[in-house]
C-alpha cells in the first residue's frame, strides 16, 4: 500500500483523501441531479428550480390578472 504523509485514515483504515478524490471524479452529485431535473421539469424538484413562477403566470395569463 502506498503510504503518503498527508493521508488521513478512518478507524477502519479507509484513506479519507482517496475517497474524496474518487467522489470528485464520479460525476454528478445527488443535488446536481436534482437541479438538472428541476431545469428540465422533474417532479418534486421545485426548490431546485430557478424558474420565476410569477413571470410564467404572466406569460400564460397576460400582464393583467
DAGI-V77669 format. One record per residue. RES is the residue in one letter. PSI is psi in degrees with one decimal (NA if undefined). OMEGA is omega as a letter, one per 40 degrees, with the letter a starting at -180 (none if undefined). Layout:
RES|PSI|OMEGA ; RES|PSI|OMEGA
This chain:
X|138.0|a ; X|109.4|a ; X|130.8|i ; X|147.3|a ; X|-23.2|a ; X|3.9|a ; X|138.5|i ; X|136.0|a ; X|146.7|i ; X|173.9|i ; X|-22.9|i ; X|-1.1|i ; X|6.9|i ; X|132.7|i ; X|108.2|a ; X|-43.8|a ; X|-34.4|i ; X|-40.7|i ; X|-44.0|i ; X|-40.7|i ; X|-45.2|i ; X|-38.5|i ; X|-39.3|i ; X|-30.0|a ; X|-7.4|a ; X|-19.6|a ; X|-146.2|a ; X|142.3|i ; X|170.8|i ; X|-46.7|a ; X|-32.9|i ; X|-42.2|i ; X|-44.4|i ; X|-40.8|i ; X|-43.3|i ; X|-42.5|i ; X|-39.6|i ; X|-38.8|a ; X|-21.4|i ; X|10.8|i ; X|28.6|i ; X|155.5|a ; X|134.2|i ; X|26.2|a ; X|18.9|a ; X|-37.7|a ; X|-16.1|i ; X|-7.1|a ; X|144.7|i ; X|18.1|i ; X|132.2|i ; X|102.4|a ; X|-35.3|i ; X|-38.6|i ; X|-41.7|i ; X|-44.1|i ; X|-40.5|i ; X|-37.7|i ; X|-37.2|a ; X|-47.5|a ; X|-3.1|a ; X|170.2|a ; X|-32.1|a ; X|118.0|i ; X|NA|none
